Amino acid sequence: MDTPRHAIVIGAGIVGICCAIELRRRGLQVTVVDRLEPGQGCSFGNAGILAAQAVVPIGLPGLARQLPRMLFDGSNPLTLRAGSLPHSLPWLWRLQQASSIDRVMRIADAMKALYGSTLLRHQALAAEAGTPELVRATPGLYVHRRAAGIDLQHGLAWRLRQQRGAQVELLEGAALREAEPALSADYVRGVRMGPMGCCVNPLRLVQAYAALLQRMGGTLRRAEVNALQPGADGVQLHIGAEALQADAVVVAAGAWSGHLLRPLGLKLPLIAERGYHLTYGDSGIRLNHVVTDIEAHFAVTDMEMGLRVAGTEELGVADDAPDWRRAEALQRHAQRLFPTARLQQGSRWMGPRPGLPDSLPAIGAVPGQSCIFVATGHGHLGLTGAPHTGQLVAELVIGTRPSLSLDAYAPGRFAG
Ligand SMILES: Cc1cc2nc3c(=O)[nH]c(=O)nc-3n(C[C@H](O)[C@H](O)[C@H](O)COP(=O)(O)OP(=O)(O)OC[C@H]3O[C@@H](n4cnc5c(N)ncnc54)[C@H](O)[C@@H]3O)c2cc1C
């Protein structure tokens, strides 16, 4: 392939916009096509965590024993949408396959390599975009109601993190209360972890990065891409009756990427890991950390719009109607965590995380296609991984050797 001159990125979420910025930085003419305005997909409402210490995949040893209870207990943080079994079962089978200790160790290394530099990367990008205030170096506080619920020495998740450089500090009693004064006294043990950070307005961050792209000379186009057709001189994108031509295309269409990739022969086991948030403009409390309730699997972030409570993992289809009972459960859990907070009036939202069963994204060329690239499947960590993914994709598109081995993220790794 000759060095491409014009690249089209499909998807103006955080991943697509970061890919576009890095392509433009390397001198390509870049167009981002999205049916919506930037940041209106899953990137709209995440918890904002820049999870530099995220090395723990969803599937851990012992998963097979826990799955039946998880799947049939609607109050569990991981649940299946009614009717989504045929879609979800093959994904769960692959999740189980990825949960052996050997696989977990390798996945943890690949997560660290991709996500470990997130804070520095976002700090640099946000400064370049003129919005440095959106990214903060904020530690995480992971809390539990039972002391036995946190075992820094023997718990696999804690060992994985510490072995890969996480700095942890155990807090109990008065020290825990001092760290986070609004925390309920029912929570007896916590771990402060860093270095990591948070974005205090994920939508505004995507918008700021999109504006930066435009200032750099990139273009945004509002349209739905129906199909991709590779040819001798690049790729045609079908947009209704119109066709756009590009030398290279990056599919960063989040949980919706599958239908563009399947006709090209790439069957990614991509599922919508649907999550919910509630945002309270007038909670009456402020936080010093991003606080995660380990037991109920949700996080609370102090954002510029107020307190955001985000979590749950509902396997299903991206565009199915939200099940607001999941958001109501989040509200009850958050009130248990912060009893004095005013959590009655909040805005609510559901977003589909683009999830692959081994908790790693797909970054690379579509097998057999030299001009079509994939950047999706970041699941719970798309905000965290977007800047590094953008750099790696841009290196691939211009044909230079990627600065990180991409084997672990190969889009074709699920074949067979
Ligand atoms: C509740 C919740 C909390 C989260 N918390 C965190 C967190 O704290 N930290 C973190 O790192 N991550 C978090 N995430 C995950 C993160 O939000 C996602 O991984 C990330 O937003 C995915 O970005 P994306 O660009 O791949 O997808 P999206 O943001 O979904 O963007 C995809 C875009 O593609 C467009 N598109 C799709 N198909 C087409 C088409 N055919 N034609 C044109 N356009 C198309 C869509 O309109 C959309 O705008 C959270 C997610 C949820 C739901």
Ligand as a Chemical Component Dictionary entry (heavy atoms), coordinates in Angstrom:
data_LIG
# 
_chem_comp.id                   LIG 
_chem_comp.type                 NON-POLYMER 
_chem_comp.pdbx_formal_charge   0 
_chem_comp.three_letter_code    LIG 
# 
loop_
_chem_comp_atom.comp_id 
_chem_comp_atom.atom_id 
_chem_comp_atom.alt_atom_id 
_chem_comp_atom.type_symbol 
_chem_comp_atom.charge 
_chem_comp_atom.model_Cartn_x 
_chem_comp_atom.model_Cartn_y 
_chem_comp_atom.model_Cartn_z 
_chem_comp_atom.pdbx_ordinal 
LIG C1  C1  C 0 -21.624 3.472 32.922 1  
LIG C2  C2  C 0 -20.285 3.503 32.224 2  
LIG C3  C3  C 0 -19.154 3.900 32.918 3  
LIG C4  C4  C 0 -17.911 3.904 32.286 4  
LIG N1  N1  N 0 -16.836 4.359 32.976 5  
LIG C5  C5  C 0 -15.616 4.400 32.370 6  
LIG C6  C6  C 0 -14.499 4.946 33.044 7  
LIG O1  O1  O 0 -14.616 5.410 34.178 8  
LIG N2  N2  N 0 -13.289 4.955 32.414 9  
LIG C7  C7  C 0 -13.135 4.452 31.152 10 
LIG O2  O2  O 0 -12.016 4.437 30.642 11 
LIG N3  N3  N 0 -14.205 3.984 30.445 12 
LIG C8  C8  C 0 -15.428 3.946 31.034 13 
LIG N4  N4  N 0 -16.523 3.460 30.357 14 
LIG C9  C9  C 0 -16.323 2.899 29.023 15 
LIG C10 C10 C 0 -16.193 3.982 27.946 16 
LIG O3  O3  O 0 -17.203 4.948 28.087 17 
LIG C11 C11 C 0 -16.277 3.325 26.569 18 
LIG O4  O4  O 0 -15.340 2.263 26.479 19 
LIG C12 C12 C 0 -15.974 4.330 25.472 20 
LIG O5  O5  O 0 -16.851 5.429 25.561 21 
LIG C13 C13 C 0 -16.083 3.706 24.095 22 
LIG O6  O6  O 0 -15.761 4.719 23.173 23 
LIG P1  P1  P 0 -15.911 4.497 21.619 24 
LIG O7  O7  O 0 -15.419 5.711 20.959 25 
LIG O8  O8  O 0 -15.300 3.174 21.266 26 
LIG O9  O9  O 0 -17.488 4.293 21.396 27 
LIG P2  P2  P 0 -18.678 5.359 21.368 28 
LIG O10 O10 O 0 -18.443 6.472 22.288 29 
LIG O11 O11 O 0 -19.923 4.570 21.550 30 
LIG O12 O12 O 0 -18.602 5.959 19.912 31 
LIG C14 C14 C 0 -18.966 5.207 18.780 32 
LIG C15 C15 C 0 -19.579 6.177 17.803 33 
LIG O13 O13 O 0 -19.776 5.496 16.558 34 
LIG C16 C16 C 0 -20.943 6.017 15.961 35 
LIG N5  N5  N 0 -21.402 5.058 14.978 36 
LIG C17 C17 C 0 -21.699 3.744 15.183 37 
LIG N6  N6  N 0 -22.031 3.152 14.031 38 
LIG C18 C18 C 0 -21.976 4.097 13.070 39 
LIG C19 C19 C 0 -22.210 4.102 11.679 40 
LIG N7  N7  N 0 -22.564 2.996 11.025 41 
LIG N8  N8  N 0 -22.074 5.267 10.977 42 
LIG C20 C20 C 0 -21.703 6.419 11.620 43 
LIG N9  N9  N 0 -21.454 6.458 12.963 44 
LIG C21 C21 C 0 -21.576 5.314 13.661 45 
LIG C22 C22 C 0 -21.894 6.195 17.142 46 
LIG O14 O14 O 0 -22.911 7.147 16.821 47 
LIG C23 C23 C 0 -20.943 6.684 18.230 48 
LIG O15 O15 O 0 -20.906 8.081 18.324 49 
LIG C24 C24 C 0 -17.792 3.468 30.945 50 
LIG C25 C25 C 0 -18.933 3.097 30.241 51 
LIG C26 C26 C 0 -20.179 3.104 30.863 52 
LIG C27 C27 C 0 -21.386 2.719 30.093 53 
# 
loop_
_chem_comp_bond.comp_id 
_chem_comp_bond.atom_id_1 
_chem_comp_bond.atom_id_2 
_chem_comp_bond.value_order 
_chem_comp_bond.pdbx_ordinal 
LIG C1  C2  SING 1  
LIG C2  C3  SING 2  
LIG C2  C26 DOUB 3  
LIG C3  C4  DOUB 4  
LIG C4  N1  SING 5  
LIG C4  C24 SING 6  
LIG N1  C5  DOUB 7  
LIG C5  C6  SING 8  
LIG C5  C8  SING 9  
LIG C6  O1  DOUB 10 
LIG C6  N2  SING 11 
LIG N2  C7  SING 12 
LIG C7  O2  DOUB 13 
LIG C7  N3  SING 14 
LIG N3  C8  DOUB 15 
LIG C8  N4  SING 16 
LIG N4  C9  SING 17 
LIG N4  C24 SING 18 
LIG C9  C10 SING 19 
LIG C10 O3  SING 20 
LIG C10 C11 SING 21 
LIG C11 O4  SING 22 
LIG C11 C12 SING 23 
LIG C12 O5  SING 24 
LIG C12 C13 SING 25 
LIG C13 O6  SING 26 
LIG O6  P1  SING 27 
LIG P1  O7  DOUB 28 
LIG P1  O8  SING 29 
LIG P1  O9  SING 30 
LIG O9  P2  SING 31 
LIG P2  O10 DOUB 32 
LIG P2  O11 SING 33 
LIG P2  O12 SING 34 
LIG O12 C14 SING 35 
LIG C14 C15 SING 36 
LIG C15 O13 SING 37 
LIG C15 C23 SING 38 
LIG O13 C16 SING 39 
LIG C16 N5  SING 40 
LIG C16 C22 SING 41 
LIG N5  C17 SING 42 
LIG N5  C21 SING 43 
LIG C17 N6  DOUB 44 
LIG N6  C18 SING 45 
LIG C18 C19 SING 46 
LIG C18 C21 DOUB 47 
LIG C19 N7  SING 48 
LIG C19 N8  DOUB 49 
LIG N8  C20 SING 50 
LIG C20 N9  DOUB 51 
LIG N9  C21 SING 52 
LIG C22 O14 SING 53 
LIG C22 C23 SING 54 
LIG C23 O15 SING 55 
LIG C24 C25 DOUB 56 
LIG C25 C26 SING 57 
LIG C26 C27 SING 58 
# 
